[in-house]
Amino acid sequence: MTTVIREFQDGDAEAVVALWHAAGISRPWNDPARDIAFARRDPHSTILLIEREAAVAATAMVGEDGHRGWVYYVAVDPLLRDLGLGRAIMEAAERWLIARGVWKVQLLVREENGATRHFYEHLGYRDTRTICLQKVIGENAG
Ligand SMILES: CC(C)(COP(=O)(O)OP(=O)(O)OC[C@H]1O[C@@H](n2cnc3c(N)ncnc32)[C@H](O)[C@@H]1OP(=O)(O)O)[C@@H](O)C(=O)NCCC(=O)NCCS
């Protein structure tokens, strides 16, 4: 079994977006192609993926904003759950941030996604007891 952890490359988009749809993390208001291009536009963020037998098995978008690290688009192929790939992609994201000097990482979990919350808590993530406020800004609002 060949398993590789690597950064997103040109040509990965179709498989990655298919995985996001299969994992149920795509949202109609988020254009995945735009999100991919934006994450890859400069060295502050990237998309990591686990390739298993030459197929995309897991992803995590990771970046730092000058203060904290953030992780988005964490997904494992539904047929490959409970094999340690979720832990492996999260650890890869944390290593990516540590290599850039980041000492705290955070992420957002939808309130209805209780199972995933427990997965993150199992990996050491703790509820910061804050709420996330968001506003769409600028002329490029999607
Ligand atoms: C959440 C998700 C990434 C977990 O991936 P996975 O490959 O099945 O998880 P792993 O097998 O790597 O599990 C890692 C550890 O977490 C534990 N774990 C997994 N799911 C868990 C859960 N729901 N609650 C508590 N612990 C959990 C495992 O037992 C394992 O423990 P161990 O390493 O100490 O033995 C996967 O279920 C997924 O893609 N979900 C849908 C997409 C999603 O909701 N993404 C997050 C958006 S915020």
The ligand as a Tripos MOL2 file, in Angstrom:
@<TRIPOS>MOLECULE
LIG
   48    50     1     0     0
SMALL
NO_CHARGES

@<TRIPOS>ATOM
      1 C1        -13.6800   13.5480   10.7920 C.3       1 LIG1
      2 C2        -12.8550   12.6890    9.8350 C.3       1 LIG1
      3 C3        -11.8630   13.5820    9.1060 C.3       1 LIG1
      4 C4        -12.1000   11.6190   10.6490 C.3       1 LIG1
      5 O1        -11.2790   10.8720    9.7620 O.3       1 LIG1
      6 P1        -10.8550    9.3680   10.0380 P.3       1 LIG1
      7 O2         -9.8000    8.9930    9.0580 O.co2     1 LIG1
      8 O3        -12.0670    8.4850   10.0770 O.co2     1 LIG1
      9 O4        -10.2440    9.4430   11.5160 O.3       1 LIG1
     10 P2         -9.0220    8.5750   12.0810 P.3       1 LIG1
     11 O5         -9.2150    7.1430   11.7170 O.co2     1 LIG1
     12 O6         -7.7330    9.2000   11.6750 O.co2     1 LIG1
     13 O7         -9.2030    8.7760   13.6380 O.3       1 LIG1
     14 C5         -8.1800    9.3860   14.4220 C.3       1 LIG1
     15 C6         -8.5310    9.2010   15.8710 C.3       1 LIG1
     16 O8         -9.7390    9.9000   16.1570 O.3       1 LIG1
     17 C7        -10.6850    8.9870   16.6940 C.3       1 LIG1
     18 N1        -11.9920    9.3710   16.1620 N.ar      1 LIG1
     19 C8        -12.3930    9.3280   14.8910 C.ar      1 LIG1
     20 N2        -13.6560    9.7710   14.7860 N.ar      1 LIG1
     21 C9        -14.0320   10.0980   16.0400 C.ar      1 LIG1
     22 C10       -15.2280   10.6050   16.6180 C.ar      1 LIG1
     23 N3        -16.3080   10.8890   15.8550 N.pl3     1 LIG1
     24 N4        -15.2860   10.8410   17.9380 N.ar      1 LIG1
     25 C11       -14.2100   10.5570   18.7360 C.ar      1 LIG1
     26 N5        -13.0440   10.0600   18.2440 N.ar      1 LIG1
     27 C12       -12.9660    9.8430   16.9190 C.ar      1 LIG1
     28 C13       -10.2620    7.6130   16.2400 C.3       1 LIG1
     29 O9        -10.7230    6.6050   17.1270 O.3       1 LIG1
     30 C14        -8.7600    7.7430   16.2310 C.3       1 LIG1
     31 O10        -8.2360    7.5470   17.5180 O.3       1 LIG1
     32 P3         -6.7120    7.0180   17.7440 P.3       1 LIG1
     33 O11        -5.8460    7.6410   16.6570 O.co2     1 LIG1
     34 O12        -6.3550    7.4930   19.1040 O.co2     1 LIG1
     35 O13        -6.7740    5.5310   17.5880 O.co2     1 LIG1
     36 C15       -13.7710   11.9390    8.8300 C.3       1 LIG1
     37 O14       -14.7510   11.2510    9.5410 O.3       1 LIG1
     38 C16       -14.4340   12.8490    7.8190 C.2       1 LIG1
     39 O15       -13.9010   13.0870    6.7290 O.2       1 LIG1
     40 N6        -15.6530   13.3400    8.1540 N.am      1 LIG1
     41 C17       -16.4800   14.0970    7.2100 C.3       1 LIG1
     42 C18       -15.9200   15.4400    6.8670 C.3       1 LIG1
     43 C19       -15.9370   16.4080    8.0240 C.2       1 LIG1
     44 O16       -16.8800   16.5060    8.7620 O.2       1 LIG1
     45 N7        -14.8170   17.1580    8.1220 N.am      1 LIG1
     46 C20       -14.6150   18.1400    9.1490 C.3       1 LIG1
     47 C21       -15.1740   19.4630    8.7860 C.3       1 LIG1
     48 S1        -14.9720   20.6060   10.1660 S.3       1 LIG1
@<TRIPOS>BOND
     1     1     2 1
     2     2     3 1
     3     2     4 1
     4     2    36 1
     5     4     5 1
     6     5     6 1
     7     6     7 2
     8     6     8 1
     9     6     9 1
    10     9    10 1
    11    10    11 2
    12    10    12 1
    13    10    13 1
    14    13    14 1
    15    14    15 1
    16    15    16 1
    17    15    30 1
    18    16    17 1
    19    17    18 1
    20    17    28 1
    21    18    19 ar
    22    18    27 ar
    23    19    20 ar
    24    20    21 ar
    25    21    22 ar
    26    21    27 ar
    27    22    23 1
    28    22    24 ar
    29    24    25 ar
    30    25    26 ar
    31    26    27 ar
    32    28    29 1
    33    28    30 1
    34    30    31 1
    35    31    32 1
    36    32    33 2
    37    32    34 1
    38    32    35 1
    39    36    37 1
    40    36    38 1
    41    38    39 2
    42    38    40 1
    43    40    41 1
    44    41    42 1
    45    42    43 1
    46    43    44 2
    47    43    45 1
    48    45    46 1
    49    46    47 1
    50    47    48 1
@<TRIPOS>SUBSTRUCTURE
     1 LIG1         1 GROUP 0 **** ****
